[in-house]
């Protein structure tokens, strides 16, 4: 099958690589988001998908927008793909484009649709304490992740797993499921099933302010927040007017009389009181400083108890 590919972050790499390596499909066009400034130096960086495509000599287009974009519409019509594969591209696809390929636009989505429609399904599933998630291969329509489903594959979420590691595993599962599904689609042997809109839940894009930790919460909810918000915006609190990011932690349900937000240093470890227990940080970072493990962080403290919070 002759295909184009649309995707941007690392999650999309496994699917793109599988298509490039396949003997059954020809990939001749990649569409990804424009280069963006990243890091402290704000240097312009290619998206992971662009890097991989250029390594294999595939034409790359980077439109700022898709709607009413004649260049991208003409490029797709000129290439005339049998299907367009989408994996975490980052924009809605206008109907004029959806109508071009005979097999339509096929999406690799990182949730078990109709649950967690939207831009941040991996993060939101962890933050809500889900035990399972998965990938869905679906036909894109004009709605947001609302098209009919070809297949779903379930994946268990580890109790300590964060969004980075879960994204890697879902990326691999998504690529495998995609490749298993494209053959039946091409042969007309896969009839997608409409989603039940009454069961739909949303996973909107993350915002920085969602990372503020409310220490009056319970240990498990805060732990899920910490796991779900890496690598951005990360769960954070204030330590002496500086932002303290908690990148990895354990949790403990235990009665105590401490005020929520009290950081206690003892035996070269630290724990932070919340309602009904403690968060036990494993990796932390004060703004402008390097990432430290709990032992190194505790050595730098000047007192055994500190109040955290906004």
N, C-alpha and C positions, 0 to 999 in steps of 0.2 A: 504494500500500500504506500502511496506517495503522500507524505505528511509534512505539515509545518508544525512548529512547536512554539508555545508561548509560556514563559515562566521567568522567574527572577532570582529567588533566594536559593540557599543550599538545598532546601527541601526538594526542589525541582530537578536537582542534578542526577539522581538515580534514574528517573524516568527518561531524561534526555540521553543519558549514557546508554541505557538499554535500547533506545531507538537507534542510536548511532551504531551500536554493535550488532543489531539485528540484521539477518540476511533476508528477512521477509518485508522490510519496510525501508523506504528511501526518504531521508530527511534532507530537505534542501533549503529551508528558511527557518530562522529563529527570530522571534520578536520578544524583546525584553524591555524593562524599564530603563530610562536614561541614566547615564553615569551620575553618581551622587557624591558629594563630599562626605567623608567619614573620618572618625578618629579625632584626636586632639588637634592634629595639624590641619584638619579639614581638607585633606588631599582627595582629589577626584579619584574614585575607584570604579572599576567595572563590576557589574553584577556577576555572581558565580556562574550563572547561565551563559553570559557573554564570554567569559573566560574559556569555558569548555567548548562552546561553538567555534570560536576563533581557532582554537587548537586543532580543530578538525576541518578548518577551511569552509565552514558553513556561513552563508550570508546572514548578517545580523542587522535588524532594524530596531530603532529605539525611539518610538514616538512618545512625545510628552502626553498625548491624549489619543484616544481612538475614535471617539464620536466625531462625525463629520470630518474625518481625516482622509482626504482623497489619496494621499501617497500610499498609506497602508492598504486601503481598499483596492487600489490598482495593483499593488504588489501581490496581494493574495489572489486576485483574479488572474493576474499574469502567471503566477506559479500554478494555479488551479489544483490545489491538493485534494486528495480523496477525503482527508480528515485533517483537522487541526487539534493537536493535543495540548491541553492547558494544565499547568501545575503551578499554583501559587503565582499567577502572573501579576495580579494587583489592580486590575481595572475590569469594569463591566464590558462585555462584548456587544456592540450594536447589532441590530437585526440584519442590516445590509451585509455584514460580514458573516453572520451565522448561516445565511442562506447560500454561501458560496460552495463549500465542500459537500459532496454527495452524502457523506457519512456524518456531516455536521462537526461541531466542536465537542470534543470528548474531554471531560475534566477528571483529574485525579484530586479528590478532596480528602483532607485528613480528619474525617469524622464519619460516624455512621449516620448518614443523612436519613431523615430530616433533622436529626439533632445537630446542633452547633453549626448552623449556616453562618457564613461570614468569614472575616479576615483572620481571626485568631482562634480557630477551633482547638488546637493543641493546648494552648495556654489556658483557655477557659475550661476545658475538660479537667485539667489538673486542679485549677483553682476551685472548682466545684466539688472536688473530692471523688470524681468518677473512678471506678475500678477497671473499667474497660473502655476502649475506644476502637478505632479502626480506620479503614479507608473505604471510600466509595468511588466507583467509576460510573460517571453519569453523563448524560447529554446536556449540554448547556442550552438554556433557553434565555428569554429576556429578563427573567427574575434573578434573584441572588441565590445561587445554589439550589434552585427550585426545580430543576429539570428531572426527567425520568431516570431511573437508576438501572444500570446494567448488572452490577454486582457489588457486594460488600464483603469485606474481610475483617474479622474481629481481632483485636490485639489487647492483651492484658497490660494494665499500667502498674508498674512497680510502686511499692509503698514509698520508697525514697527517690523515685525517678523524677527528674526535672524535665522542663520543656525542651531542653537541648537534646538530651539523650532520647526522649520519646520521639522527637522530630526525626532524628536519624533513623530510628527503627521503622517509623511510619513511612519515611521516604523509600526505604528498601521494599517494604511490603507493597507500597503503592506502585512501584515500578514493576514488581513481579505480577501484581494483579492486572495492571494495564496490559502487559504483554500477553497474559493469558486470555484477555478479553478482546483484543484487537482482531484476532483471527475470526472468531465467531461474528463480530460486527461486520467485518469485510465480506463474509460469506452469507450475510443476512440471517444468521442463526441465533442472534441475540435480540430479543424484544425487550426494550427497557420498560420498567414498571413505574407508573406515576407515583410520586411521593404523596403521603397523607399530610396535607398542610395543617391539620389540627394537631399534629404531633411535633411540629417544627419548633425548634428553639434557636436562639441567635447567639453568635459569637463575634461581637463587634471588635473593631480594631482597638488595641490597647492604648491607654493614655497614661502619661507620666504620673498624674496625680493618683492613679490607682495603686501606685506602689507605696503610698504612705501607710505605715503600719499603725493600726489602732490596737494598742496593747490591752484594751479591755476585752478583746476577743478571746476565744478559747484556743488552746495550744494547737489542735489539729487544723482549725481554719487558718491560723497564721502560718503554720507549716505548709499547707497547700498553696497559700499565697506566695510564699518564698519559692517553692518549687516551680510554680506556674509562671513567675514573672522574670525568669532568666531566659535569655541574656539581656532583655530590656523590657520594662524600665527598671527592673529589680526592686524587690521589697526594700524599703528604706525608712529610716527614722532619724532623729536629730541627736547628736552627741556633742554637747557644748557648742551649739549653733552650727555645727558642721554635719553634712549628710553622711550617715553611716549606712552602707548597703550590706545587707545580709544575703550572701550568695548560696549558702548551703547550711542546713541546720537539721537537728533532730528535735523531737518534742517529748514532753513528759507531763502526764496528768498527775498532779500532786497538790494536796492542800497546803496553803501557806497564808501568811498574814501580810505579805509585802504588797505595796501599791503597784498596780500594773504599770509596766515600763521601767521597773527597777532592775538595773543590771548589777549582778552580783558576781564578784571575782573570788574564786576560792580554789586552792590546790592547782593553780596554773590553768584553770578552765573558767569559763564564764557561762552564766545562764541569765535569762531575762524573764521576769515575772509577767504573767498574763493571767486572765481569769481562769482559775482552776488548774494552774500548772505553770510550766516553763517552756520557753524556746531555748534550745541549747545550740548556739551558733557553732559551725565548724569552719566556715570561711567567711571573712568580712573584709570590707574596704571602706576606709574613711576617704571622703572626697580629696582628690589630689595626691593620694598615697597609693602604695601598691597593695595587692591582695595579701592578706595574712591568714594563717590558720589561728584557731582559738588560743593555742598556747602562746604564740608570738604576740597576739593582740593583748592577752592578759598581762604579759610582762611589761607592756608599755603603759598600763594604767597606773595612776598615782593614788587611787583610793579603791577600797573594796566594794563600794556601792556608788552607783551613778544613776540619776534619773534620765531616762530617754523620752523623746516624744516631741510633738509639735505644739 
